Amino acid sequence: MAARNGRTFGGGRPPGERPSKVCPVCGLPFTWRKKWERDWEHVKYCSDRCRAAAKKAAS
């Protein structure tokens, strides 16, 4: 499925150019997603599973 006006999805950037971070729980890299667009600076974990594991470890 092609994007309109020749643009790609992901904030107008191809997947290789999207910002990424490393999850502190599993150590795997994860990239920017549309649902994180407004609060990318606050995203720490790659998934709900890693967020729950971090919370459990802190207790």
N, C-alpha and C positions, 0 to 999 in steps of 0.2 A: 504494500500500500504506500503510495507516494504522498509526500506532504505537499501542501499548496505552496506555490511560488518558489519551488525548488529548495525550500528549507527542510531541514531534518528535525525530528522531534528531540526533546531534551533541552529546552531553553534556547533552541536555535543552533545548537552545537551537535556535531556528530558524536557518537558514543565515546570515541577515543579522546575527545577534548573536554568531556564533562568533568567537573571537579570530583575528587574522590577523597575518602578518609579510610583509616584502618580501625576496625572494631577493637576496643580494648579487651573484650572478653574472649572472642575466638581468634583474633589476630588476622582476620581476613580483610582484604580491601573491599569497599563498597562504593558505588558511585551515586551521584546526584539522581534523585527521582522527582518527578513532577509533584507528588504529594508532599515533598519536603521543601518545596520552592520558597515558602514564606519564612521557614525557620531552620534553614540549612546550618546556620552557625550553631544552633543548639542541639542538632542531631549528634548523638554519641555512638549509638549502637546500630548494627546492621539489621536487627530483627527484634520482634517482641520476645523471642526465646532468649536472646542474649541480654536484653534489658531485664528480664525476670531472673536470669542467672546472676547478674551483677547485684540485683537487689537482695537475692537470697544469700549471696556471699558476704554482703555488707552487714547482714543481721547477726 
